[in-house]
Each structure stands twice: as C-alpha cells, then as structure tokens.
Amino acid sequence: MTTVPQPTAETRWRCTLCGNLTRFDVTRSSKVVEYVHLDLAGEPTVEEREVVSETIESVRCRWCNAVDQIELVDRPGTAS
C-alpha cells in the first residue's frame, strides 16, 4: 500500500488525469485518544481528541473516479 502525501500550507492536491483541484474522497486510518463524557442519560460527547497518528491510504478523484492519481502542486500565491 502506497501512502499519499498530505497537502501542506504551500501545496495542494491535483488529479493528474483530469486536473481536479477541489473534490476528493480520502480514505485514512487514524489512531486517536479521546476524552469521552457521558451525561446522566448515557449520551456520549467527545470533549477532547488527540490524533496520535494518521495515514492517508488512498485518494479518489470525485470528477473522474481515478484512484491514487494525485500529485502535490503549489498553492496559488506561494513562492516556490
């Protein structure tokens, strides 16, 4: 399984097949620690959430349905 690079403040995703820059389905695995508060009726509320690790497993383009055809490109207005 190849992991997909996460966008940064200077980069964003782009589909290499159709050029899409805005719509993607992302499958990720996360390991989190949550502080869960249960009210007196037993309804849970997550009050704190810490992401311990996260891996993006795949990214699918919403426009052309291409899977894992994503590249990182510069965001507009950022100097390379």
N, C-alpha and C positions, 0 to 999 in steps of 0.2 A: 504494500500500500504506500503510495507516494503522498506526502502531505503537501498541502497547498500553502504558499506563503501568505501571511497575514498582511493586509494593507497597513501602511504607516501614515504619519501625518503628511508625508511628501509623496506617497504613492497611492494608487487605487487599482482595482481590478478592471480588466478589459478582456472580453471574449475574443480569442484570436480568429474565430470563424466568421462572426457577424459584426463585431465591433461594439457590442453592447457594453455600456459602462454603468448601468444603473440597476439591473434586475437579475438576482442570482438566488438559487436555492442552495443553502450551505448546510452540510452535514458535519457536525462537530461532536467530539467527545470531551466532556468536562469532568473534572474531579473537583467538587466543591465541599466546603464546610458551611453549614447553615445553622443559625440560631433560630429555632422554631418556637414560637409562643402559642400555646393552646389556650383559648379562652375557656370560661367555665362550662360552655356547651360542648367543648371539644373541637372547635373550629381552629385549624392551624393558620398561623400567619408567619411568614418568614420575615424576621426583623433585621437580620444581618446575613450577608452572603459573602464568602471569601472564595475566589477562584484559586485553587491550588495549582491546577494545570489544565491546559486546554489545547486540543489538537484539531485542526480542520482536516477532516477526512476527504471530503470531496466538495466541489463547487459545480453546479449545473446552471447553464445559461437559461434564463426564462424565455428569451426570444427564440433561440434556435435549438434548444434542448441539448446542446453539446455538453459533454461531461468532461471535466478536468482539462478543458482547453482554455485555461485562464492564465493571463500574464499580468505582471505588475507594470504599470506605466506611471509616469509623473502626473501629479495633480496639476491643474492649471494654476498659474501664479506662483509655483515653487521653482526656485532656481536649482538646476541640476548640478 
